């Protein structure tokens, strides 16, 4: 189930985003979270399986385009289709047919198609 990020989930979100190659540095990770909290065009969502939050997907809204900025799944839950489910949930949430990955999410995004 896709849920919207809120500050009380910051540690969980930072843990999930830290699996992204460009988010290894704690200062960069804190800036990324701050950007999702402060910039209305950037939105972070978390994926919940049962009681556990196991994935994160961050987007940027540009006019009619949705760009996937971050996508990450807890290693214990990988290869179960969660990434694909998150992408599909974002498409439904924003009622768009096409999502655009950025350079960092392109490989994962193409793998989900």
C-alpha positions in Angstrom: 0.0 0.0 0.0 1.3 3.4 -1.0 1.4 6.0 1.8 2.5 9.6 1.8 5.7 10.5 3.7 5.4 12.5 6.9 8.1 13.6 9.3 7.5 10.8 11.8 8.8 8.4 9.1 12.0 10.3 8.5 14.3 7.7 9.9 12.7 4.9 7.9 12.7 7.0 4.8 16.4 7.9 5.2 17.2 4.2 5.7 15.4 3.2 2.5 16.8 6.1 0.5 20.3 5.2 1.7 20.2 2.2 -0.6 20.4 4.6 -3.5 24.0 5.0 -4.8 23.9 8.8 -4.6 22.5 8.9 -1.1 25.3 7.3 0.8 26.5 10.5 2.4 24.4 11.5 5.5 24.5 15.2 4.7 23.2 14.5 1.1 20.6 12.2 2.6 19.4 14.8 5.0 19.2 17.4 2.2 17.2 15.0 0.1 14.7 14.4 2.9 14.5 18.2 3.6 13.8 18.8 -0.1 10.9 16.3 0.0 9.5 18.1 3.1 9.9 21.6 1.8 9.4 21.5 -2.0 5.8 21.0 -3.0 6.8 19.7 -6.4 8.8 16.9 -4.8 6.8 14.2 -3.1 8.0 11.1 -1.2 5.8 8.0 -0.8 6.5 4.9 1.2 5.3 1.3 0.5 3.8 -0.7 3.4 3.5 -4.5 3.4 1.5 -5.5 6.4 2.9 -3.6 9.3 6.3 -3.0 7.7 7.4 -0.1 5.5 9.6 -1.7 2.9 10.0 0.7 0.0 10.2 4.4 -1.0 9.5 6.2 -4.2 10.2 9.9 -4.7 8.8 12.0 -7.5 9.0 15.4 -9.0 5.9 16.9 -10.6 6.7 19.1 -13.6 3.6 20.3 -15.4 2.0 17.1 -16.7 5.1 15.0 -16.2 6.0 12.9 -13.2 9.7 12.2 -12.9 10.9 9.4 -10.6 13.7 10.8 -8.5 14.2 7.9 -6.1 13.0 4.3 -5.8 14.3 1.9 -3.2 13.2 -1.4 -1.7 14.5 -3.0 1.5 16.9 -5.8 0.4 14.9 -8.3 2.4 11.9 -7.6 0.2 13.5 -7.3 -3.2 12.6 -9.5 -6.2 8.9 -9.6 -5.1 7.6 -7.0 -7.5 7.3 -4.2 -4.9 9.2 -1.7 -7.1 6.8 -2.4 -9.9 3.8 -2.1 -7.6 5.1 1.3 -6.4 5.4 2.6 -10.0 1.9 1.4 -10.8 0.5 3.0 -7.6 2.1 6.3 -8.5 0.6 6.1 -12.0 -2.8 5.5 -10.5 -2.4 8.2 -7.8 -1.5 10.9 -10.3 -3.6 9.4 -13.2 -0.8 9.5 -15.7 0.1 7.0 -18.4 3.8 7.8 -18.5 6.3 8.2 -15.8 9.8 9.4 -16.6 12.8 8.1 -14.7 15.9 10.2 -14.0 19.4 8.9 -14.7 19.6 7.3 -11.3 16.3 5.4 -11.5 16.4 4.6 -15.2 17.9 1.1 -14.9 15.5 0.0 -12.1 12.5 1.6 -13.9 13.3 -0.2 -17.2 13.7 -3.4 -15.3 10.2 -3.0 -13.9 8.6 -2.5 -17.3 
